[in-house]
Amino acid sequence: MNIRLIAFTDRGFRLAQRLAEALPGKAERCGETRSLQEWTAEAFPNVQALIFVGAAGIGVRAIAPYVKSKAQDPAVVVVDEKGQFAIPILSGHLGGANDLARKIAALIGAQPVITTATDVNRVFAVDEWAKRQNCHVANPERIKLVSGKLLSGREVTVRCPWPVAGKLPALVRLGEEKPDVNVDIHKSFQEALCLVPRIAVLGVGCKKGTTREALERAFEKLLRTYSLNPQAVCRICSIDLKKEEPGLLAFAQAHGWHFETFSARELAAAPGEFSASGFVKSVTGVDNVCERSALLGSGGTLIIKKNAGDGITMAVAVEPYAPDWSYNE
């Protein structure tokens, strides 16, 4: 977790340094090299968490101009300079501020001050559950509808194609019809709160010189054809002959995906039946790149076989996925 800390007094800075070493993170003394405004403007959009060691009001005023939404904002925690309290003030669930406050409290013997309604009332926190189950929240504006039902004592229905381990939380039941929460990599039941597991691996083959724009068009076509949610994709894979291909590298970077490649020998050893091409084998040394690389990159199951066009092939596999009902610690 990329964490920045800032303090305003000598005592507070000593505590910030202690936390920076343990978490780990980077601590700064306000005013030594730049102002609080400069520090916040640079840090807020580029980190996963901010920790203010000082008064809560200082932290609130500092972040106010940059706050956007619970789906985008980093976790923000305030710790008083004596280390008595750790208070999450932004992105408690999706950003992980509640968890970070608990971790800080455990490190320095402080009291975590958790104020989110679901935590206070000890009901199922669907947004924190989504984070723990490695899910992207496609429509975060619906979180409040699900939480509102739970807080008023009404049941919510969760649809999940994967078995969910553990005991069902209170007021939560599994069901297929009109779910309140839908867990799926495909676009379905979009009137529900849609949680998208980040488990899809995109396998790609392409001719030399393929542009990022051409890859984007092929990807968009794939998404439309299979109603696949783009946030389900977590990495891209290909043959090592393409590891320096500019278009592929730009495509992966634009989406924030890790790019992994395999040798022809590794691809040929992948188990299963694949869409073989004699031409591809003559060029690369293996009869299929997209399906085999997606399968190897996922360690799971091929769910979309080769889609070809304009010198580009794409396939999708999914990693093994085992959700459970845990949502806090």
N, C-alpha and C positions, 0 to 999 in steps of 0.2 A: 504494500500500500504506500503510495507516494504522499508523504505527510510533511507539512510545513508548520512550524510553531513560531509564535512571536510573543515577546514579553515586554513589559513597560518599566520594570524596576529591577534593581540588582537581585533582589530576592526572587522575584518572578523568573528572571533569566536563569538563575541556577536551577530552578525547578524545570524550566523548559529544556535546558541542556540534559538534565537527568532523563526526562521523558524522551528526548530525541535519541539518546543512546539506547534506551530500552525498546522503543517501538519498532523500528528506528525511524528517524525523521531528521529534518534540518531546522535548527533553532536560530532565531535572530533577535537581537535587541533593538527594539524600535528606536529610530533616530540615529543610530550609529552610522549607517550607510545610506539609509533612505527613510522616507516618511511612512507612516501607517497606510496612507492612501496609495502610495507607490507600491508598497509591499502587497497589499490586498489586490490591487488591479492586476499585478503580474501573477500572483499565486492562484487566485480564485478559479480562473478557467483552465489551469494547467495541472492541478493536483486532485487527489482523491479525498484529502481531508485537510482542514485547517484547525489549528488549536490556538486559541487566545488564552494566554496566562495573565489574567487580570479581571477587570470588571466586565460583567455580561453586557452592559450597555455599550461599552467600547466596541465589542465584537459585533453587536447588532448594527450599530451605526456604520461600522467599516464595511460590512458585507451588503448593506441595503441596496446600493446602486447596481449590484451585480446578480442579485437573485432572479432566477428565471422560472424553474419548475422543479418539482421533486424528482422528476426523471433525469434532470441534467445537473442539478447543483451538487457540489461536493458536500461531504459531511463536515459540519462545523461544531466544535465543542469548546466550551469555555471552562477553564480551571482557575479557581482563585489562587492567589500567589502563595497562600499557606498550604495549599493542597488538601483542603477539606472537602471540596465538592467538585464533581465533574458533570457539567450540564450540557447536553446536546441541544443546540438551538436551531439546527437546520439539517434536513435529510436524515431524520432519525432512523427510518427503515431502509428505503432504497439506497441511500447513500452510506448507511452503516454507522451513523453518528451514535445511535444508542449502544451498539456493540463496542464502539471505540470508547465511549464514556465508561462502560463497564470494565473494559480492559485497563484504562487509565486508573480507575478506582482500585482495581486489584493490585496494580503496580505500586501505588503510593499510599494505600490505605485510606482512600477518600470515599465519600458517599456519592454514588451515581444518582443524579436527579432526573429521572425519566418521567416525561409529562405526556407522551402520546396516549390518546384515549384508550386504544386497544390494550396497551401495556398496563395502564392504570386499572382498567376493568378486567384484566386477565382474560381477554377474548382473543380469538384467532386473528393474528396480524397478517393479512394476505400479502401485503407488499413486502414485509420482512420474509415471509415464506417464499415468495417469488425469488428474492435475492439469494436465499440459501439453497434453492433448487436450481440455481444457474439459469434463471429465466429473464428474458427481456420483457418488460411490461409495454405492450403495444399501444394501449390506450389508458394511460395513468389517471385520466380524469374520472374513470369509473371505479377507482379504488375507494373513493368516499361512499359510493353507493353500496358496495359490498360491506365495508366497515360499518356503515350506518345501519344496515339490516342486523348485523351481529350485535351492535351496541343496543339496539332496541329489542333484543331477545328473539329475533326471527332467524330461521334456518337459511343457510346458503347452500347451493348445489355446486359441486365442483365436477367438471368432466375432465378426465385424464386417461388417455389410451394406455398409459403404463401403470402397472401395479404400484401402489403407494404404500410403503412399509410403515408400520407403527400403528398407533391408536388414533382414530379419528378425533380431531379436536371437537369440543362442545359446539353444538349448533351447525356443524359441517357434515354434509352427507355427499356421497358420490352419486352421480346420475348422468344420464345422457340427454334428457329432454329439458330444453330451456335453462341451460346452466347459468349460474351467476358468474362463474369463473371457468374459463376454457383453457386447458393446457394442451398446446398443439404446435407443431412446426408448420402446419398448413393453415391457410386462412379459412377458418370455419367458425360458426357461431359468433360472428363479430359484434353482435349485440351484447355479448358478455364481456367481462374483464378478460382480455386475451393475454395469456402468459406464454411466451415462446422460448422453449428450451434451446440454449445455444449449443447444439450438438451436431449440426449438419456440416459435412466436409465436402467442399466442391472440388471435384477432379477436373482438370483442364488439359486438353491437348490443342496445339495450334501450330500453324505454319510460321516460319521465321518472318519477323517484321510485322506481326499482327499488332494492331494498335489497341490502346486501352479503350477507345471509343467503340471499336468492333466487339471487344470482349463485353463491354457494358450492354450493348444491344443483344448479344447472345444470352447474357445473364437475365436481362429483362424478359426475353422471350421464354426462357426456362421457368422463371417465376410465374408468368402468366399461365403457361401451359399446365403446370402442376399445382397452381394455387399455393406456392411455397412462400412462406414469410421470409423476407431477406434477412431479418435479424436472427434467424435460426442458424445461419452460416457462421462458423467460428474460425475456419481456416481454409486455405486453398492448397491444392497439391498437384504436382506434375512430375515429369521426368527430369533428371538432372541436366539433360541437354538444354533445358529451358530456364535454368536457374539464374541466368543473366539476361533473359529476354526483357527488354525495356517495357513493352506493353503489359506483360504479365506482372512485372514488379510494380508498375504504376497502378494497375488495377487492384492488386492486393493492398497497396499502401492507401489508396483512396478509401477503401472499406475498413481499414484497420485490421486486416487479417494477417495472421502468420502465414508465410509461404514456405512450404516444405517440398522437397524433391526427393525422388528415389532413382536408383540406377535401373537400367534395363533388366539386369539380373534380379534385383529385388522385386521389380514389377512382375516379371515372368513367374516368380515363385508364389505370387498371391493365389490363395485357394479360391476355386469357384469357376463358373462358366462366364465367359465374357464375349462381347461383340468383336470378333476377330477381324482384322484387316491386314491383308498381305502387303498392301502399300505401306501402311504404318510400320509394319515389321521391317520392311526393306530400308526404311529411313531411320528408325529408332532402335531396332533390334528387339522390339517386343510388339506383339500383335494388337495391343490396346493400351492407351495411356490414361484416358480420363477415368474409366471404371476401375482399373487396377489401382491407380494412385488414390482415388477417393476411398476405396476399401482399405488400403494399407494405412492411409492417414487417419482413418476413423477407428480402426480396430474393431469395427462393428459390422453393419449390414448395409449392402447396396440397396437403395430404395428407388433411385431413378437411373435407368440405364442410359447408354450413350445417346445424346442429342447432337446432331451434326448439322453444320451449315456454314458457308463462307470460310471454309478452312479452319473452323473451330469445333471442337468436340467438348461437351460437358456432361458430367454425371454427378450424382449425389449419393453419399453414404451417411449413415448416422452412427455416432458413438453409442456404446452401451449407456443406458440411462436408468437410474434407479432412484427415483424420488422417495422421500419419506415425509412424515408429517411434522418434523421438527421445524420450529420457526424462531426460537430464541434459546438463550442459554442461561 
